[in-house]
Amino acid sequence: MTKAFARATSQEHQVYYSEDWVIMNDKKTILAGRCAEDAWSTEIKADAQDLSGRLGLVIGMPVIIVDNIAVELNVSNGSRGTLVGITYYTVNGRRFAVTADIKLPNYINPDPSAQNRNVVTLSTKTVGLRFVRSDTGKTEKA
């Protein structure tokens, strides 16, 4: 669908890659080289809840939010919008998305000085959290 949208709008179809990692002995190691290639080319299982590590994106394409990110701001599962911008970095000719700007008609940015109050910037990065449980005093990771 993304390639068809790119052709229909006379735009270039771009593929963005994920930065995958493994954690062993509390050490995060980013997959590189052959390991990263294998992760990106792995076939998607029918019941998988994730992607293959590659995502085609085209500015102007319709998108659907698939998580409850900020329900109180109308950025929630099922919200429909339009991709209006992508921030990315390039390594060895591959693009890695950092943020995506999505225009959502029902979203109003609480910052009155925002250039476009219907555009929300979503980060593609995830972070691990460490916390101390109040009931046990043990440090946990999430």
C-alpha positions in Angstrom: 0.0 0.0 0.0 2.8 2.4 0.9 4.5 1.9 -2.5 1.1 2.5 -4.3 0.6 5.7 -2.3 4.1 6.9 -3.2 3.4 6.2 -7.0 0.0 7.9 -6.8 1.4 11.0 -5.2 4.6 11.1 -7.3 6.8 10.7 -4.2 9.7 8.4 -3.4 9.0 5.4 -1.2 11.4 5.3 1.7 12.1 2.4 4.0 13.0 3.1 7.7 14.7 0.5 9.8 14.5 -0.4 13.5 17.4 -0.3 15.8 17.1 -3.7 17.5 19.1 -4.9 20.5 19.5 -7.7 23.0 20.1 -7.5 26.7 22.4 -10.1 28.2 23.8 -9.8 31.8 22.3 -6.3 32.1 24.2 -5.1 29.1 22.4 -3.7 26.0 24.0 -4.7 22.7 22.7 -3.1 19.5 22.4 -5.6 16.7 24.8 -4.8 13.9 26.1 -6.4 10.7 24.8 -9.8 9.9 22.7 -10.0 13.1 20.8 -6.8 12.2 20.4 -8.0 8.6 18.9 -11.3 9.8 16.5 -9.4 12.2 15.3 -7.1 9.3 14.8 -10.0 6.9 13.0 -12.4 9.3 9.6 -13.5 8.1 6.8 -12.1 10.1 4.8 -14.7 11.9 1.1 -14.7 11.4 0.3 -14.2 15.1 3.2 -11.7 15.7 2.3 -8.4 17.3 5.2 -6.5 15.8 6.8 -5.7 12.5 9.9 -7.1 10.7 12.1 -4.1 11.6 11.4 -2.3 8.4 8.6 0.2 7.7 7.8 2.0 4.4 6.7 5.6 5.0 5.7 8.4 2.6 4.8 11.9 3.7 1.1 12.5 3.3 0.1 8.9 3.8 -2.8 8.1 6.1 -1.9 6.5 9.4 -3.7 5.0 12.4 -2.6 5.3 16.0 -2.4 1.7 17.4 -1.8 2.5 21.1 -3.3 4.7 23.8 -0.5 7.3 23.9 -2.3 10.2 25.4 -6.0 9.5 25.6 -6.7 12.9 27.4 -5.3 14.6 24.3 -7.1 12.4 21.7 -3.9 10.5 20.7 -5.3 7.1 21.2 -5.8 3.7 19.6 -7.9 4.0 16.4 -7.2 7.7 15.8 -6.7 8.4 12.1 -4.3 11.0 10.8 -1.7 11.9 8.2 2.1 11.6 8.3 3.4 15.1 7.8 7.1 14.7 8.8 9.8 12.3 9.7 13.1 13.0 11.6 15.7 10.3 10.9 19.4 9.6 10.9 21.3 7.5 8.3 23.8 4.8 8.9 25.4 2.9 6.0 22.7 4.2 3.6 19.8 3.1 5.8 17.3 5.5 7.4 16.4 5.1 11.1 13.4 7.1 12.1 13.6 9.0 15.4 10.3 10.9 15.3 7.2 11.0 13.2 4.9 14.1 13.0 1.3 13.1 12.6 -1.6 15.5 11.9 -4.6 14.4 13.9 -7.8 16.4 13.4 -9.0 15.7 16.9 -5.7 16.5 18.6 -5.1 20.1 19.9 -1.6 20.8 21.1 -1.8 22.3 24.6 1.1 24.7 23.6 -0.6 27.8 22.1 2.6 28.7 20.4 2.8 25.4 18.4 3.2 26.0 14.7 0.4 23.6 13.9 -1.8 22.7 16.9 -3.1 19.5 15.2 0.3 17.9 14.8 1.7 15.6 17.4 5.3 14.4 17.3 5.7 10.7 18.2 9.0 9.2 19.2 10.1 5.9 17.9 12.6 5.3 20.7 11.7 3.2 23.7 13.5 3.4 27.0 14.0 0.8 29.7 13.1 1.8 33.2 14.6 0.8 36.5 12.5 1.2 39.6 12.5 0.1 43.2 9.5 -1.8 44.4 8.0 -0.2 47.5 6.8 -3.6 48.8 10.0 -5.5 48.5 12.7 -2.9 48.1 14.1 -4.8 45.0 15.2 -3.1 41.9 13.2 -4.1 38.8 13.5 -3.4 35.1 10.6 -2.7 32.8 
